[in-house]
């Protein structure tokens, strides 16, 4: 007989699953970030570059490229928050995977120099919070 009621999760340490989930979320982030950058760069006739992905200097509100990168960054965070429902499936783990994703993004950004732009830091923490809160809420609704 089937058991009715809330779904019970058994927590098992599976490093391969965790690694696959981290890689998948990172890929979703960069694919959605890149697709959004490509679309907005095409609309506003801006040349796409790796600096838009990883340089803190591109996140600014003084130029068109800054708005493009900022909007794309926020869009990618929203897409990732929805993908947490399908990839992580647990509200308890959303914050962990969100922070991990942004730490890896920070490490990648270090190849373009240490981010000293205050707007970059505000955007990262804002998007991190949004991704985590929306992801947790959506996972909680599914659980």
The first five atom37 places (N, CA, C, CB, O) and aatype in JSON, in Angstrom:
{
  "aatype": [20, 20, 20, 20, 20, 20, 20, 20, 20, 20, 20, 20, 20, 20, 20, 20, 20, 20, 20, 20, 20, 20, 20, 20, 20, 20, 20, 20, 20, 20, 20, 20, 20, 20, 20, 20, 20, 20, 20, 20, 20, 20, 20, 20, 20, 20, 20, 20, 20, 20, 20, 20, 20, 20, 20, 20, 20, 20, 20, 20, 20, 20, 20, 20, 20, 20, 20, 20, 20, 20, 20, 20, 20, 20, 20, 20, 20, 20, 20, 20, 20, 20, 20, 20, 20, 20, 20, 20, 20, 20, 20, 20, 20, 20, 20, 20, 20, 20, 20, 20, 20, 20, 20, 20, 20, 20, 20, 20, 20, 20, 20, 20, 20, 20, 20, 20, 20, 20, 20, 20, 20, 20, 20, 20, 20, 20, 20, 20, 20, 20, 20, 20, 20, 20, 20, 20, 20, 20, 20, 20, 20, 20, 20],
  "atom_mask": [
    [1, 1, 1, 1, 1],
    [1, 1, 1, 1, 1],
    [1, 1, 1, 1, 1],
    [1, 1, 1, 1, 1],
    [1, 1, 1, 1, 1],
    [1, 1, 1, 1, 1],
    [1, 1, 1, 1, 1],
    [1, 1, 1, 1, 1],
    [1, 1, 1, 1, 1],
    [1, 1, 1, 1, 1],
    [1, 1, 1, 1, 1],
    [1, 1, 1, 1, 1],
    [1, 1, 1, 1, 1],
    [1, 1, 1, 1, 1],
    [1, 1, 1, 1, 1],
    [1, 1, 1, 1, 1],
    [1, 1, 1, 1, 1],
    [1, 1, 1, 1, 1],
    [1, 1, 1, 1, 1],
    [1, 1, 1, 1, 1],
    [1, 1, 1, 1, 1],
    [1, 1, 1, 1, 1],
    [1, 1, 1, 1, 1],
    [1, 1, 1, 1, 1],
    [1, 1, 1, 1, 1],
    [1, 1, 1, 1, 1],
    [1, 1, 1, 1, 1],
    [1, 1, 1, 1, 1],
    [1, 1, 1, 1, 1],
    [1, 1, 1, 1, 1],
    [1, 1, 1, 1, 1],
    [1, 1, 1, 1, 1],
    [1, 1, 1, 1, 1],
    [1, 1, 1, 1, 1],
    [1, 1, 1, 1, 1],
    [1, 1, 1, 1, 1],
    [1, 1, 1, 1, 1],
    [1, 1, 1, 1, 1],
    [1, 1, 1, 1, 1],
    [1, 1, 1, 1, 1],
    [1, 1, 1, 1, 1],
    [1, 1, 1, 1, 1],
    [1, 1, 1, 1, 1],
    [1, 1, 1, 1, 1],
    [1, 1, 1, 1, 1],
    [1, 1, 1, 1, 1],
    [1, 1, 1, 1, 1],
    [1, 1, 1, 1, 1],
    [1, 1, 1, 1, 1],
    [1, 1, 1, 1, 1],
    [1, 1, 1, 1, 1],
    [1, 1, 1, 1, 1],
    [1, 1, 1, 1, 1],
    [1, 1, 1, 1, 1],
    [1, 1, 1, 1, 1],
    [1, 1, 1, 1, 1],
    [1, 1, 1, 1, 1],
    [1, 1, 1, 1, 1],
    [1, 1, 1, 1, 1],
    [1, 1, 1, 1, 1],
    [1, 1, 1, 1, 1],
    [1, 1, 1, 1, 1],
    [1, 1, 1, 1, 1],
    [1, 1, 1, 1, 1],
    [1, 1, 1, 1, 1],
    [1, 1, 1, 1, 1],
    [1, 1, 1, 1, 1],
    [1, 1, 1, 1, 1],
    [1, 1, 1, 1, 1],
    [1, 1, 1, 1, 1],
    [1, 1, 1, 1, 1],
    [1, 1, 1, 1, 1],
    [1, 1, 1, 1, 1],
    [1, 1, 1, 1, 1],
    [1, 1, 1, 1, 1],
    [1, 1, 1, 1, 1],
    [1, 1, 1, 1, 1],
    [1, 1, 1, 1, 1],
    [1, 1, 1, 1, 1],
    [1, 1, 1, 1, 1],
    [1, 1, 1, 1, 1],
    [1, 1, 1, 1, 1],
    [1, 1, 1, 1, 1],
    [1, 1, 1, 1, 1],
    [1, 1, 1, 1, 1],
    [1, 1, 1, 1, 1],
    [1, 1, 1, 1, 1],
    [1, 1, 1, 1, 1],
    [1, 1, 1, 1, 1],
    [1, 1, 1, 1, 1],
    [1, 1, 1, 1, 1],
    [1, 1, 1, 1, 1],
    [1, 1, 1, 1, 1],
    [1, 1, 1, 1, 1],
    [1, 1, 1, 1, 1],
    [1, 1, 1, 1, 1],
    [1, 1, 1, 1, 1],
    [1, 1, 1, 1, 1],
    [1, 1, 1, 1, 1],
    [1, 1, 1, 1, 1],
    [1, 1, 1, 1, 1],
    [1, 1, 1, 1, 1],
    [1, 1, 1, 1, 1],
    [1, 1, 1, 1, 1],
    [1, 1, 1, 1, 1],
    [1, 1, 1, 1, 1],
    [1, 1, 1, 1, 1],
    [1, 1, 1, 1, 1],
    [1, 1, 1, 1, 1],
    [1, 1, 1, 1, 1],
    [1, 1, 1, 1, 1],
    [1, 1, 1, 1, 1],
    [1, 1, 1, 1, 1],
    [1, 1, 1, 1, 1],
    [1, 1, 1, 1, 1],
    [1, 1, 1, 1, 1],
    [1, 1, 1, 1, 1],
    [1, 1, 1, 1, 1],
    [1, 1, 1, 1, 1],
    [1, 1, 1, 1, 1],
    [1, 1, 1, 1, 1],
    [1, 1, 1, 1, 1],
    [1, 1, 1, 1, 1],
    [1, 1, 1, 1, 1],
    [1, 1, 1, 1, 1],
    [1, 1, 1, 1, 1],
    [1, 1, 1, 1, 1],
    [1, 1, 1, 1, 1],
    [1, 1, 1, 1, 1],
    [1, 1, 1, 1, 1],
    [1, 1, 1, 1, 1],
    [1, 1, 1, 1, 1],
    [1, 1, 1, 1, 1],
    [1, 1, 1, 1, 1],
    [1, 1, 1, 1, 1],
    [1, 1, 1, 1, 1],
    [1, 1, 1, 1, 1],
    [1, 1, 1, 1, 1],
    [1, 1, 1, 1, 1],
    [1, 1, 1, 1, 1],
    [1, 1, 1, 1, 1],
    [1, 1, 1, 1, 1],
    [1, 1, 1, 1, 1]
  ],
  "atom_positions": [
    [[0.81, -1.18, 0.0], [0.0, 0.0, 0.0], [0.86, 1.24, 0.0], [-0.93, 0.0, 1.17], [1.9, 1.3, 0.66]],
    [[0.41, 2.23, -0.74], [1.15, 3.49, -0.8], [0.9, 4.33, 0.44], [0.75, 4.28, -2.04], [-0.16, 4.25, 1.05]],
    [[1.85, 5.09, 0.78], [1.76, 5.94, 1.96], [1.32, 7.32, 1.53], [3.11, 5.99, 2.71], [1.93, 7.92, 0.64]],
    [[0.28, 7.82, 2.14], [-0.15, 9.18, 1.8], [0.46, 10.15, 2.8], [-1.71, 9.29, 1.8], [0.73, 9.79, 3.95]],
    [[0.67, 11.35, 2.35], [1.27, 12.36, 3.22], [2.47, 12.98, 2.55], [1.67, 11.76, 4.56], [2.72, 12.75, 1.36]],
    [[3.21, 13.76, 3.3], [4.37, 14.43, 2.71], [5.43, 13.43, 2.26], [4.98, 15.41, 3.69], [5.61, 12.36, 2.84]],
    [[6.13, 13.83, 1.22], [7.17, 12.99, 0.67], [8.36, 12.99, 1.64], [7.6, 13.47, -0.74], [8.79, 14.05, 2.08]],
    [[8.87, 11.82, 1.96], [10.0, 11.71, 2.86], [11.29, 11.56, 2.07], [9.8, 10.52, 3.82], [11.37, 10.74, 1.15]],
    [[12.29, 12.34, 2.42], [13.58, 12.27, 1.75], [14.59, 11.61, 2.68], [14.07, 13.69, 1.33], [14.65, 11.91, 3.87]],
    [[15.35, 10.73, 2.12], [16.44, 10.11, 2.85], [17.72, 10.78, 2.39], [16.49, 8.55, 2.63], [18.04, 10.77, 1.2]],
    [[18.43, 11.37, 3.32], [19.64, 12.09, 2.98], [20.81, 11.12, 2.9], [19.92, 13.21, 4.02], [21.21, 10.52, 3.9]],
    [[21.36, 10.98, 1.71], [22.49, 10.08, 1.48], [23.61, 10.9, 0.89], [22.1, 8.89, 0.55], [23.39, 11.7, -0.02]],
    [[24.81, 10.71, 1.39], [25.97, 11.41, 0.89], [26.38, 10.77, -0.44], [27.15, 11.37, 1.92], [26.88, 9.65, -0.47]],
    [[26.17, 11.5, -1.53], [26.52, 11.01, -2.86], [27.34, 12.09, -3.56], [25.23, 10.64, -3.69], [26.77, 12.99, -4.18]],
    [[28.67, 12.01, -3.47], [29.5, 13.08, -4.04], [29.36, 13.22, -5.55], [30.93, 12.83, -3.69], [29.51, 14.32, -6.08]],
    [[29.07, 12.12, -6.25], [28.89, 12.22, -7.71], [27.63, 13.0, -8.05], [28.81, 10.82, -8.33], [27.63, 13.82, -8.98]],
    [[26.56, 12.76, -7.3], [25.32, 13.5, -7.52], [25.51, 14.98, -7.21], [24.19, 12.92, -6.67], [25.07, 15.83, -7.98]],
    [[26.15, 15.28, -6.1], [26.38, 16.67, -5.7], [27.24, 17.39, -6.74], [27.06, 16.74, -4.32], [26.95, 18.53, -7.11]],
    [[28.29, 16.73, -7.21], [29.15, 17.32, -8.24], [28.37, 17.56, -9.53], [30.36, 16.42, -8.52], [28.51, 18.61, -10.16]],
    [[27.57, 16.59, -9.92], [26.75, 16.75, -11.14], [25.75, 17.89, -10.98], [26.0, 15.43, -11.46], [25.51, 18.63, -11.93]],
    [[25.16, 18.04, -9.79], [24.22, 19.13, -9.56], [24.92, 20.48, -9.62], [23.54, 18.95, -8.2], [24.38, 21.43, -10.19]],
    [[26.12, 20.58, -9.04], [26.88, 21.84, -9.08], [27.22, 22.2, -10.52], [28.17, 21.73, -8.23], [27.04, 23.35, -10.93]],
    [[27.7, 21.24, -11.28], [28.07, 21.49, -12.67], [26.84, 21.89, -13.48], [28.74, 20.25, -13.3], [26.91, 22.79, -14.31]],
    [[25.72, 21.22, -13.25], [24.5, 21.53, -13.98], [24.0, 22.94, -13.69], [23.41, 20.52, -13.65], [23.62, 23.67, -14.6]],
    [[24.01, 23.32, -12.43], [23.56, 24.68, -12.07], [24.5, 25.71, -12.67], [23.48, 24.85, -10.53], [24.06, 26.76, -13.15]],
    [[25.8, 25.43, -12.63], [26.77, 26.37, -13.22], [26.52, 26.5, -14.73], [28.23, 25.88, -12.96], [26.57, 27.61, -15.27]],
    [[26.25, 25.39, -15.39], [25.96, 25.43, -16.83], [24.67, 26.19, -17.12], [25.86, 24.02, -17.39], [24.62, 26.97, -18.07]],
    [[23.64, 25.97, -16.32], [22.38, 26.7, -16.51], [22.62, 28.19, -16.35], [21.3, 26.21, -15.5], [22.1, 28.99, -17.12]],
    [[23.42, 28.57, -15.35], [23.71, 29.98, -15.13], [24.4, 30.6, -16.34], [24.59, 30.16, -13.88], [23.96, 31.63, -16.85]],
    [[25.49, 29.97, -16.8], [26.24, 30.56, -17.91], [25.49, 30.48, -19.23], [27.59, 29.87, -18.04], [25.63, 31.37, -20.07]],
    [[24.69, 29.44, -19.43], [23.89, 29.36, -20.66], [22.81, 30.44, -20.68], [23.25, 27.97, -20.79], [22.61, 31.1, -21.71]],
    [[22.12, 30.64, -19.57], [21.08, 31.67, -19.53], [21.7, 33.07, -19.55], [20.19, 31.5, -18.28], [21.15, 33.98, -20.17]],
    [[22.81, 33.24, -18.88], [23.53, 34.52, -18.89], [24.01, 34.83, -20.3], [24.73, 34.5, -17.89], [23.85, 35.94, -20.8]],
    [[24.6, 33.84, -20.95], [25.11, 34.02, -22.32], [24.0, 34.25, -23.33], [25.91, 32.81, -22.73], [24.13, 35.1, -24.2]],
    [[22.91, 33.51, -23.21], [21.78, 33.69, -24.14], [21.18, 35.09, -23.99], [20.7, 32.62, -23.91], [20.84, 35.74, -24.98]],
    [[21.05, 35.53, -22.76], [20.51, 36.86, -22.51], [21.46, 37.95, -23.02], [20.24, 37.06, -21.01], [21.03, 38.92, -23.64]],
    [[22.75, 37.76, -22.77], [23.74, 38.72, -23.28], [23.71, 38.76, -24.8], [25.16, 38.34, -22.8], [23.74, 39.83, -25.4]],
    [[23.66, 37.6, -25.42], [23.63, 37.53, -26.88], [22.41, 38.26, -27.44], [23.63, 36.08, -27.36], [22.53, 39.04, -28.39]],
    [[21.25, 38.0, -26.85], [20.02, 38.63, -27.32], [20.07, 40.16, -27.15], [18.82, 38.06, -26.57], [19.78, 40.9, -28.08]],
    [[20.44, 40.61, -25.96], [20.48, 42.05, -25.7], [21.61, 42.74, -26.46], [20.63, 42.31, -24.21], [21.44, 43.87, -26.92]],
    [[22.75, 42.07, -26.59], [23.84, 42.65, -27.38], [23.43, 42.79, -28.84], [25.11, 41.79, -27.28], [23.79, 43.77, -29.5]],
    [[22.69, 41.82, -29.35], [22.22, 41.9, -30.74], [21.22, 43.04, -30.91], [21.58, 40.57, -31.16], [21.27, 43.76, -31.91]],
    [[20.33, 43.19, -29.96], [19.33, 44.26, -30.05], [19.98, 45.64, -30.0], [18.3, 44.12, -28.91], [19.61, 46.53, -30.76]],
    [[20.96, 45.81, -29.11], [21.59, 47.12, -28.94], [22.88, 47.29, -29.73], [21.87, 47.36, -27.48], [23.6, 48.27, -29.53]],
    [[23.19, 46.35, -30.62], [24.38, 46.39, -31.48], [25.67, 46.57, -30.68], [24.24, 47.51, -32.5], [26.48, 47.46, -30.96]],
    [[25.84, 45.72, -29.68], [27.05, 45.73, -28.85], [27.79, 44.43, -29.12], [26.7, 45.89, -27.32], [27.18, 43.38, -29.25]],
    [[29.11, 44.51, -29.22], [29.92, 43.31, -29.42], [30.0, 42.51, -28.12], [31.34, 43.68, -29.93], [30.32, 43.06, -27.06]],
    [[29.7, 41.22, -28.21], [29.78, 40.36, -27.03], [31.24, 40.0, -26.77], [28.91, 39.08, -27.21], [32.02, 39.8, -27.71]],
    [[31.59, 39.91, -25.49], [32.97, 39.54, -25.14], [32.96, 38.78, -23.82], [33.87, 40.81, -25.04], [31.98, 38.81, -23.08]],
    [[34.05, 38.12, -23.54], [34.19, 37.4, -22.27], [34.2, 38.36, -21.09], [35.46, 36.57, -22.27], [33.82, 37.98, -19.98]],
    [[34.62, 39.58, -21.32], [34.63, 40.58, -20.25], [33.23, 40.81, -19.72], [35.24, 41.89, -20.75], [33.06, 41.1, -18.53]],
    [[32.22, 40.7, -20.58], [30.85, 40.87, -20.1], [30.47, 39.78, -19.1], [29.87, 40.86, -21.28], [29.67, 40.02, -18.2]],
    [[31.03, 38.6, -19.25], [30.75, 37.51, -18.33], [31.51, 37.67, -17.01], [31.12, 36.19, -18.97], [30.95, 37.43, -15.94]],
    [[32.77, 38.06, -17.08], [33.64, 37.92, -15.93], [34.28, 39.19, -15.39], [34.7, 36.99, -16.26], [34.88, 39.16, -14.32]],
    [[34.18, 40.3, -16.08], [34.82, 41.52, -15.59], [33.84, 42.35, -14.78], [35.37, 42.34, -16.77], [32.72, 42.62, -15.22]],
    [[34.27, 42.75, -13.6], [33.42, 43.58, -12.73], [33.24, 44.98, -13.31], [34.01, 43.67, -11.33], [32.29, 45.68, -12.95]],
    [[34.14, 45.38, -14.17], [34.07, 46.73, -14.74], [32.88, 46.91, -15.68], [35.35, 47.05, -15.48], [32.47, 48.04, -15.95]],
    [[32.33, 45.8, -16.19], [31.22, 45.92, -17.14], [29.89, 46.16, -16.44], [31.13, 44.67, -17.99], [28.93, 46.6, -17.08]],
    [[29.8, 45.88, -15.15], [28.55, 46.13, -14.43], [28.57, 47.56, -13.93], [28.37, 45.12, -13.25], [29.19, 47.88, -12.91]],
    [[27.89, 48.4, -14.66], [27.78, 49.81, -14.33], [26.46, 50.33, -14.87], [28.98, 50.63, -14.89], [25.87, 49.73, -15.77]],
    [[26.01, 51.43, -14.35], [24.76, 52.02, -14.84], [25.0, 53.25, -15.7], [23.86, 52.39, -13.67], [24.06, 53.96, -16.04]],
    [[26.25, 53.5, -16.06], [26.59, 54.68, -16.85], [26.55, 54.43, -18.35], [27.95, 55.17, -16.47], [26.45, 55.38, -19.14]],
    [[26.62, 53.18, -18.76], [26.7, 52.84, -20.18], [25.66, 51.77, -20.52], [28.12, 52.35, -20.55], [25.15, 51.07, -19.64]],
    [[25.36, 51.67, -21.8], [24.4, 50.66, -22.27], [24.89, 49.26, -21.94], [24.17, 50.8, -23.77], [24.1, 48.41, -21.54]],
    [[26.16, 49.02, -22.12], [26.7, 47.68, -21.86], [26.52, 47.29, -20.4], [28.18, 47.62, -22.25], [26.33, 46.12, -20.09]],
    [[26.6, 48.26, -19.5], [26.39, 47.98, -18.09], [24.97, 47.54, -17.79], [26.71, 49.2, -17.27], [24.75, 46.62, -17.0]],
    [[24.0, 48.19, -18.43], [22.6, 47.78, -18.26], [22.37, 46.39, -18.83], [21.66, 48.79, -18.92], [21.64, 45.58, -18.25]],
    [[22.99, 46.12, -19.97], [22.84, 44.8, -20.61], [23.37, 43.71, -19.69], [23.58, 44.77, -21.97], [22.7, 42.69, -19.48]],
    [[24.55, 43.91, -19.14], [25.16, 42.9, -18.27], [24.34, 42.75, -16.99], [26.62, 43.28, -17.94], [24.13, 41.63, -16.51]],
    [[23.87, 43.86, -16.43], [23.1, 43.81, -15.19], [21.78, 43.07, -15.39], [22.83, 45.22, -14.68], [21.42, 42.22, -14.57]],
    [[21.07, 43.39, -16.45], [19.8, 42.72, -16.72], [20.03, 41.24, -17.0], [19.08, 43.39, -17.93], [19.27, 40.39, -16.52]],
    [[21.07, 40.92, -17.75], [21.38, 39.52, -18.05], [21.76, 38.75, -16.79], [22.52, 39.43, -19.08], [21.38, 37.59, -16.63]],
    [[22.5, 39.39, -15.91], [22.93, 38.77, -14.66], [21.71, 38.44, -13.8], [23.91, 39.69, -13.89], [21.61, 37.35, -13.22]],
    [[20.78, 39.38, -13.71], [19.56, 39.16, -12.93], [18.68, 38.08, -13.57], [18.77, 40.47, -12.78], [18.11, 37.24, -12.87]],
    [[18.59, 38.12, -14.89], [17.81, 37.1, -15.61], [18.38, 35.71, -15.36], [17.78, 37.4, -17.12], [17.62, 34.77, -15.1]],
    [[19.69, 35.57, -15.42], [20.33, 34.27, -15.19], [20.06, 33.78, -13.77], [21.85, 34.37, -15.43], [19.87, 32.58, -13.55]],
    [[20.04, 34.68, -12.81], [19.74, 34.28, -11.43], [18.31, 33.8, -11.3], [19.98, 35.45, -10.48], [18.05, 32.84, -10.57]],
    [[17.39, 34.44, -11.99], [15.99, 34.0, -11.94], [15.82, 32.63, -12.61], [15.09, 35.03, -12.63], [15.09, 31.78, -12.1]],
    [[16.49, 32.43, -13.72], [16.43, 31.13, -14.4], [17.01, 30.04, -13.49], [17.19, 31.17, -15.75], [16.47, 28.94, -13.39]],
    [[18.12, 30.35, -12.83], [18.74, 29.37, -11.93], [17.85, 29.08, -10.73], [20.1, 29.88, -11.45], [17.81, 27.95, -10.25]],
    [[17.14, 30.08, -10.23], [16.25, 29.84, -9.09], [15.15, 28.86, -9.47], [15.65, 31.16, -8.58], [14.76, 28.02, -8.66]],
    [[14.64, 28.96, -10.68], [13.63, 28.0, -11.15], [14.26, 26.63, -11.37], [12.96, 28.51, -12.46], [13.65, 25.6, -11.07]],
    [[15.48, 26.62, -11.89], [16.14, 25.33, -12.16], [16.5, 24.59, -10.87], [17.4, 25.55, -12.99], [16.65, 23.37, -10.89]],
    [[16.63, 25.3, -9.76], [16.9, 24.63, -8.48], [15.8, 23.63, -8.14], [17.04, 25.66, -7.35], [16.07, 22.6, -7.51]],
    [[14.58, 23.92, -8.54], [13.46, 23.01, -8.28], [13.69, 21.67, -8.95], [12.14, 23.63, -8.76], [13.39, 20.62, -8.37]],
    [[14.22, 21.69, -10.15], [14.4, 20.46, -10.93], [15.74, 19.78, -10.66], [14.27, 20.77, -12.4], [15.86, 18.56, -10.79]],
    [[16.74, 20.55, -10.29], [18.08, 20.0, -10.11], [18.34, 19.6, -8.67], [19.13, 21.01, -10.56], [18.82, 18.49, -8.41]],
    [[18.03, 20.47, -7.73], [18.33, 20.21, -6.31], [17.15, 19.53, -5.61], [18.67, 21.53, -5.59], [17.34, 18.59, -4.85]],
    [[15.95, 20.01, -5.87], [14.71, 19.43, -5.37], [14.51, 19.55, -3.86], [14.65, 18.01, -5.74], [13.52, 19.02, -3.35]],
    [[15.38, 20.21, -3.14], [15.26, 20.34, -1.69], [15.44, 21.79, -1.3], [16.29, 19.45, -0.96], [16.44, 22.41, -1.66]],
    [[14.49, 22.33, -0.56], [14.56, 23.72, -0.12], [15.77, 23.94, 0.8], [13.27, 24.13, 0.59], [16.39, 25.0, 0.77]],
    [[16.08, 22.94, 1.62], [17.2, 23.06, 2.56], [18.54, 23.25, 1.85], [17.27, 21.82, 3.43], [19.45, 23.86, 2.41]],
    [[18.67, 22.75, 0.63], [19.95, 22.78, -0.07], [20.08, 23.93, -1.05], [20.16, 21.48, -0.79], [21.15, 24.11, -1.64]],
    [[19.03, 24.7, -1.25], [19.08, 25.78, -2.25], [20.15, 26.81, -1.92], [17.72, 26.47, -2.34], [20.9, 27.23, -2.8]],
    [[20.23, 27.23, -0.66], [21.24, 28.22, -0.27], [22.64, 27.69, -0.51], [21.07, 28.61, 1.2], [23.5, 28.42, -1.0]],
    [[22.89, 26.43, -0.18], [24.21, 25.83, -0.38], [24.63, 25.85, -1.85], [24.22, 24.39, 0.14], [25.75, 26.24, -2.18]],
    [[23.72, 25.42, -2.72], [24.04, 25.37, -4.14], [24.15, 26.78, -4.75], [22.98, 24.56, -4.89], [24.95, 27.0, -5.66]],
    [[23.36, 27.7, -4.24], [23.44, 29.09, -4.72], [24.78, 29.7, -4.38], [22.31, 29.93, -4.14], [25.44, 30.3, -5.23]],
    [[25.19, 29.56, -3.13], [26.48, 30.13, -2.71], [27.62, 29.46, -3.47], [26.68, 29.96, -1.19], [28.56, 30.13, -3.89]],
    [[27.55, 28.15, -3.64], [28.59, 27.44, -4.38], [28.7, 27.97, -5.81], [28.29, 25.93, -4.41], [29.81, 28.18, -6.31]],
    [[27.56, 28.18, -6.46], [27.58, 28.69, -7.83], [28.24, 30.06, -7.91], [26.15, 28.77, -8.39], [29.06, 30.32, -8.79]],
    [[27.89, 30.95, -6.98], [28.47, 32.29, -7.0], [29.94, 32.3, -6.57], [27.67, 33.21, -6.11], [30.69, 33.16, -7.02]],
    [[30.34, 31.39, -5.72], [31.77, 31.29, -5.37], [32.58, 30.87, -6.6], [31.99, 30.27, -4.2], [33.65, 31.43, -6.86]],
    [[32.07, 29.9, -7.36], [32.77, 29.5, -8.59], [32.78, 30.64, -9.61], [32.1, 28.26, -9.2], [33.76, 30.81, -10.33]],
    [[31.7, 31.41, -9.67], [31.68, 32.56, -10.57], [32.71, 33.61, -10.12], [30.25, 33.19, -10.63], [33.4, 34.21, -10.95]],
    [[32.82, 33.82, -8.82], [33.81, 34.75, -8.28], [35.23, 34.3, -8.63], [33.65, 34.88, -6.75], [36.07, 35.12, -9.01]],
    [[35.49, 33.01, -8.5], [36.82, 32.48, -8.84], [37.11, 32.7, -10.32], [36.93, 30.97, -8.49], [38.23, 33.07, -10.69]],
    [[36.12, 32.48, -11.18], [36.31, 32.74, -12.62], [36.55, 34.22, -12.88], [35.08, 32.25, -13.42], [37.35, 34.57, -13.75]],
    [[35.89, 35.08, -12.13], [36.07, 36.53, -12.3], [37.47, 36.98, -11.88], [35.03, 37.29, -11.5], [37.96, 38.01, -12.36]],
    [[38.1, 36.24, -10.99], [39.44, 36.61, -10.55], [40.46, 36.58, -11.69], [39.9, 35.67, -9.44], [41.48, 37.26, -11.6]],
    [[40.19, 35.83, -12.75], [41.09, 35.81, -13.9], [41.07, 37.14, -14.64], [40.72, 34.67, -14.84], [41.99, 37.43, -15.41]],
    [[40.03, 37.95, -14.43], [39.94, 39.28, -15.02], [40.29, 40.36, -14.01], [38.54, 39.52, -15.58], [40.12, 41.54, -14.29]],
    [[40.77, 39.97, -12.85], [41.15, 40.91, -11.81], [40.16, 40.85, -10.66], [41.23, 42.33, -12.36], [39.0, 40.45, -10.83]],
    [[40.62, 41.25, -9.48], [39.77, 41.23, -8.3], [38.66, 42.27, -8.47], [40.59, 41.51, -7.01], [38.95, 43.43, -8.78]],
    [[37.41, 41.89, -8.26], [36.31, 42.84, -8.44], [36.3, 43.92, -7.35], [34.98, 42.1, -8.44], [35.96, 43.64, -6.2]],
    [[36.67, 45.12, -7.71], [36.68, 46.24, -6.77], [35.47, 47.14, -6.95], [37.95, 47.06, -6.92], [35.26, 48.07, -6.17]],
    [[34.67, 46.88, -7.98], [33.49, 47.67, -8.27], [32.39, 47.35, -7.25], [33.0, 47.4, -9.72], [31.96, 46.2, -7.15]],
    [[31.95, 48.35, -6.49], [30.93, 48.13, -5.47], [29.61, 47.67, -6.08], [30.71, 49.42, -4.66], [28.88, 46.89, -5.47]],
    [[29.3, 48.14, -7.28], [28.06, 47.74, -7.94], [28.09, 46.24, -8.24], [27.85, 48.55, -9.25], [27.06, 45.58, -8.13]],
    [[29.25, 45.72, -8.6], [29.38, 44.28, -8.86], [29.04, 43.49, -7.6], [30.81, 43.94, -9.34], [28.28, 42.52, -7.66]],
    [[29.6, 43.89, -6.47], [29.35, 43.19, -5.21], [27.87, 43.26, -4.82], [30.22, 43.78, -4.1], [27.29, 42.28, -4.36]],
    [[27.27, 44.43, -4.99], [25.84, 44.58, -4.67], [25.01, 43.67, -5.57], [25.39, 46.05, -4.84], [24.09, 42.99, -5.09]],
    [[25.33, 43.65, -6.86], [24.59, 42.79, -7.8], [24.75, 41.31, -7.44], [25.06, 43.03, -9.23], [23.77, 40.56, -7.47]],
    [[25.95, 40.9, -7.11], [26.19, 39.49, -6.78], [25.38, 39.09, -5.55], [27.69, 39.23, -6.53], [24.71, 38.05, -5.54]],
    [[25.44, 39.91, -4.5], [24.71, 39.57, -3.28], [23.2, 39.69, -3.46], [25.16, 40.45, -2.13], [22.45, 38.9, -2.89]],
    [[22.76, 40.65, -4.25], [21.34, 40.78, -4.54], [20.83, 39.56, -5.32], [21.07, 42.08, -5.33], [19.81, 38.97, -4.97]],
    [[21.55, 39.21, -6.37], [21.15, 38.05, -7.19], [21.28, 36.75, -6.41], [22.0, 37.97, -8.46], [20.47, 35.83, -6.59]],
    [[22.28, 36.66, -5.55], [22.43, 35.47, -4.71], [21.23, 35.33, -3.78], [23.75, 35.54, -3.89], [20.68, 34.24, -3.62]],
    [[20.83, 36.42, -3.18], [19.67, 36.39, -2.3], [18.4, 36.05, -3.05], [19.5, 37.72, -1.6], [17.6, 35.22, -2.59]],
    [[18.2, 36.68, -4.21], [17.01, 36.4, -5.0], [16.96, 34.94, -5.44], [16.95, 37.3, -6.22], [15.92, 34.29, -5.34]],
    [[18.07, 34.44, -5.92], [18.12, 33.05, -6.4], [17.82, 32.08, -5.26], [19.5, 32.74, -7.02], [17.07, 31.11, -5.44]],
    [[18.4, 32.33, -4.11], [18.2, 31.44, -2.98], [16.77, 31.49, -2.46], [19.17, 31.8, -1.86], [16.15, 30.45, -2.23]],
    [[16.24, 32.69, -2.27], [14.89, 32.84, -1.7], [13.83, 32.29, -2.66], [14.6, 34.31, -1.38], [12.94, 31.56, -2.24]],
    [[13.93, 32.65, -3.93], [12.94, 32.16, -4.9], [13.07, 30.65, -5.07], [13.11, 32.88, -6.26], [12.07, 29.94, -5.13]],
    [[14.32, 30.15, -5.15], [14.54, 28.71, -5.27], [13.99, 27.94, -4.07], [16.01, 28.42, -5.44], [13.36, 26.9, -4.24]],
    [[14.24, 28.45, -2.87], [13.73, 27.8, -1.67], [12.21, 27.81, -1.65], [14.27, 28.48, -0.41], [11.58, 26.81, -1.31]],
    [[11.62, 28.94, -2.0], [10.16, 29.03, -2.02], [9.57, 28.03, -3.01], [9.72, 30.47, -2.38], [8.62, 27.31, -2.69]],
    [[10.13, 27.98, -4.21], [9.61, 27.07, -5.24], [9.8, 25.61, -4.83], [10.3, 27.32, -6.58], [8.9, 24.79, -5.02]],
    [[10.95, 25.29, -4.27], [11.2, 23.91, -3.8], [10.26, 23.56, -2.65], [12.68, 23.73, -3.35], [9.74, 22.45, -2.58]],
    [[10.03, 24.52, -1.77], [9.13, 24.29, -0.64], [7.71, 24.01, -1.15], [9.14, 25.49, 0.31], [7.01, 23.17, -0.59]],
    [[7.29, 24.72, -2.18], [5.96, 24.52, -2.76], [5.83, 23.11, -3.37], [5.67, 25.59, -3.83], [4.78, 22.48, -3.29]],
    [[6.94, 22.63, -3.98], [6.9, 21.31, -4.61], [6.97, 20.21, -3.55], [8.06, 21.16, -5.6], [6.31, 19.17, -3.69]],
    [[7.77, 20.44, -2.5], [7.89, 19.43, -1.43], [6.55, 19.28, -0.75], [8.99, 19.81, -0.4], [6.41, 18.49, 0.18]]
  ]
}
